[in-house]
Amino acid sequence: MLYTSTWNKKSMVVSLDVLPLALLEQAAVTEMPPRFAVPITDIKVTEGLDAVFECVVTGTPLPVVQWFRGDMCVTPGTGKYVVSQKEGLHSLKVQTVGSSDSGLYCCQAMNRLGEATSLTDSLDSRGP
């Protein structure tokens, strides 16, 4: 495949088939700030069941993801919350939801290029 460009009455021919691999790699995006490809959504759940928030986060370098309930960072390992991540899919499981678990939840992703936040309006628990 050949392209011809005219500039200052000179002609330049570039063959894309023979560009050095190193030159092609320089054109690739190597870094980008975090972005939510799939944001978290509101959840309605019956009390006593588990609620799971999920989102897909992209970014290079790989963003660090934190979950919040209101303005407090969610602490996994307390028996109430389980945080997991697999290939960009992040999840927060709220175990055995009760009325005290209702409220605003958010996910924040950060890398050295920036940060992004995905919010819910609420986790709404209803009696059985």
C-alpha beads as a LAMMPS data file, in Angstrom:
LAMMPS data file: protein, C-alpha beads

128 atoms
127 bonds

1 atom types
1 bond types

-500.0 500.0 xlo xhi
-500.0 500.0 ylo yhi
-500.0 500.0 zlo zhi

Masses

1 110.0

Atoms # bond

1 1 1 0.000 0.000 0.000
2 1 1 1.522 3.343 -1.045
3 1 1 0.601 6.896 -0.135
4 1 1 1.898 9.963 -1.916
5 1 1 2.031 13.392 -0.319
6 1 1 3.036 16.649 -2.010
7 1 1 4.645 19.424 0.007
8 1 1 6.768 22.309 -1.316
9 1 1 6.665 20.803 -4.793
10 1 1 8.447 17.687 -3.555
11 1 1 6.934 14.250 -3.569
12 1 1 7.244 11.752 -0.764
13 1 1 6.259 8.090 -1.035
14 1 1 5.692 6.020 2.091
15 1 1 5.168 2.291 2.051
16 1 1 3.248 1.146 5.132
17 1 1 4.303 -2.414 4.443
18 1 1 7.964 -1.701 5.191
19 1 1 7.838 0.675 8.166
20 1 1 10.117 -0.556 10.940
21 1 1 8.284 -2.314 13.773
22 1 1 9.821 0.076 16.305
23 1 1 8.214 3.026 14.498
24 1 1 4.804 1.352 14.553
25 1 1 5.122 0.647 18.297
26 1 1 5.838 4.336 18.970
27 1 1 2.488 5.231 17.425
28 1 1 0.602 2.944 19.838
29 1 1 -1.012 4.404 22.944
30 1 1 1.173 3.363 25.847
31 1 1 -0.551 5.228 28.680
32 1 1 -4.081 6.395 29.408
33 1 1 -5.971 7.576 32.481
34 1 1 -8.573 5.360 34.160
35 1 1 -12.000 5.089 32.546
36 1 1 -15.128 3.142 33.408
37 1 1 -16.029 1.112 30.327
38 1 1 -18.979 -0.264 32.336
39 1 1 -20.021 1.816 35.377
40 1 1 -21.662 0.446 38.520
41 1 1 -25.457 0.588 38.767
42 1 1 -28.068 0.839 41.520
43 1 1 -29.072 -2.407 43.197
44 1 1 -32.306 -3.451 44.874
45 1 1 -31.949 -6.565 46.999
46 1 1 -33.993 -8.460 49.549
47 1 1 -32.589 -8.276 53.093
48 1 1 -30.561 -11.345 53.977
49 1 1 -29.271 -11.855 50.422
50 1 1 -25.958 -10.684 48.916
51 1 1 -25.639 -7.620 46.677
52 1 1 -22.889 -7.414 44.050
53 1 1 -21.713 -4.194 42.386
54 1 1 -19.692 -4.711 39.198
55 1 1 -17.803 -2.412 36.857
56 1 1 -15.185 -2.613 34.124
57 1 1 -12.178 -0.317 34.456
58 1 1 -9.538 0.388 31.811
59 1 1 -6.323 2.378 31.971
60 1 1 -2.562 2.098 31.480
61 1 1 -0.754 1.731 33.769
62 1 1 -3.296 -0.546 35.430
63 1 1 -5.438 1.570 37.784
64 1 1 -5.685 0.948 41.520
65 1 1 -9.369 0.486 42.415
66 1 1 -10.994 1.339 45.747
67 1 1 -14.617 0.961 46.859
68 1 1 -16.452 3.386 49.135
69 1 1 -19.710 3.391 51.072
70 1 1 -20.581 7.040 51.525
71 1 1 -17.227 8.705 52.190
72 1 1 -15.731 5.703 53.994
73 1 1 -13.384 3.287 52.207
74 1 1 -14.773 -0.262 52.222
75 1 1 -12.556 -2.650 54.163
76 1 1 -12.549 -6.201 52.794
77 1 1 -11.820 -9.013 55.207
78 1 1 -14.319 -7.850 57.830
79 1 1 -16.776 -10.552 56.823
80 1 1 -19.175 -7.972 55.384
81 1 1 -17.459 -7.092 52.085
82 1 1 -15.663 -9.141 49.449
83 1 1 -13.661 -7.276 46.787
84 1 1 -12.469 -9.061 43.656
85 1 1 -10.885 -8.286 40.296
86 1 1 -10.352 -10.326 37.160
87 1 1 -9.127 -8.897 33.839
88 1 1 -10.564 -5.406 34.386
89 1 1 -13.873 -6.592 35.898
90 1 1 -14.060 -5.315 39.477
91 1 1 -16.707 -6.315 41.982
92 1 1 -17.817 -5.516 45.502
93 1 1 -20.032 -8.055 47.233
94 1 1 -22.023 -6.852 50.232
95 1 1 -22.805 -10.041 52.137
96 1 1 -26.112 -10.681 53.909
97 1 1 -27.558 -7.234 53.215
98 1 1 -29.487 -5.526 55.994
99 1 1 -31.230 -2.155 56.181
100 1 1 -28.047 -0.602 57.612
101 1 1 -26.227 -1.436 54.338
102 1 1 -28.478 0.848 52.282
103 1 1 -26.834 3.977 50.922
104 1 1 -24.485 5.423 48.342
105 1 1 -21.618 3.263 47.040
106 1 1 -18.868 4.271 44.626
107 1 1 -15.826 2.872 42.908
108 1 1 -12.715 4.989 42.355
109 1 1 -9.932 4.074 39.913
110 1 1 -6.558 5.860 39.971
111 1 1 -3.250 5.752 38.138
112 1 1 -0.506 8.333 37.689
113 1 1 -2.403 9.946 34.784
114 1 1 -5.622 10.617 36.676
115 1 1 -8.656 9.202 38.384
116 1 1 -12.253 8.293 37.607
117 1 1 -15.240 7.627 39.860
118 1 1 -18.409 5.647 39.242
119 1 1 -21.311 6.304 41.636
120 1 1 -24.592 4.595 42.454
121 1 1 -27.644 6.398 43.676
122 1 1 -28.155 3.632 46.202
123 1 1 -28.171 0.112 47.466
124 1 1 -31.797 -0.362 48.396
125 1 1 -32.589 -3.234 50.757
126 1 1 -36.133 -4.465 51.200
127 1 1 -37.602 -6.739 53.825
128 1 1 -38.087 -10.398 52.923

Bonds

1 1 1 2
2 1 2 3
3 1 3 4
4 1 4 5
5 1 5 6
6 1 6 7
7 1 7 8
8 1 8 9
9 1 9 10
10 1 10 11
11 1 11 12
12 1 12 13
13 1 13 14
14 1 14 15
15 1 15 16
16 1 16 17
17 1 17 18
18 1 18 19
19 1 19 20
20 1 20 21
21 1 21 22
22 1 22 23
23 1 23 24
24 1 24 25
25 1 25 26
26 1 26 27
27 1 27 28
28 1 28 29
29 1 29 30
30 1 30 31
31 1 31 32
32 1 32 33
33 1 33 34
34 1 34 35
35 1 35 36
36 1 36 37
37 1 37 38
38 1 38 39
39 1 39 40
40 1 40 41
41 1 41 42
42 1 42 43
43 1 43 44
44 1 44 45
45 1 45 46
46 1 46 47
47 1 47 48
48 1 48 49
49 1 49 50
50 1 50 51
51 1 51 52
52 1 52 53
53 1 53 54
54 1 54 55
55 1 55 56
56 1 56 57
57 1 57 58
58 1 58 59
59 1 59 60
60 1 60 61
61 1 61 62
62 1 62 63
63 1 63 64
64 1 64 65
65 1 65 66
66 1 66 67
67 1 67 68
68 1 68 69
69 1 69 70
70 1 70 71
71 1 71 72
72 1 72 73
73 1 73 74
74 1 74 75
75 1 75 76
76 1 76 77
77 1 77 78
78 1 78 79
79 1 79 80
80 1 80 81
81 1 81 82
82 1 82 83
83 1 83 84
84 1 84 85
85 1 85 86
86 1 86 87
87 1 87 88
88 1 88 89
89 1 89 90
90 1 90 91
91 1 91 92
92 1 92 93
93 1 93 94
94 1 94 95
95 1 95 96
96 1 96 97
97 1 97 98
98 1 98 99
99 1 99 100
100 1 100 101
101 1 101 102
102 1 102 103
103 1 103 104
104 1 104 105
105 1 105 106
106 1 106 107
107 1 107 108
108 1 108 109
109 1 109 110
110 1 110 111
111 1 111 112
112 1 112 113
113 1 113 114
114 1 114 115
115 1 115 116
116 1 116 117
117 1 117 118
118 1 118 119
119 1 119 120
120 1 120 121
121 1 121 122
122 1 122 123
123 1 123 124
124 1 124 125
125 1 125 126
126 1 126 127
127 1 127 128
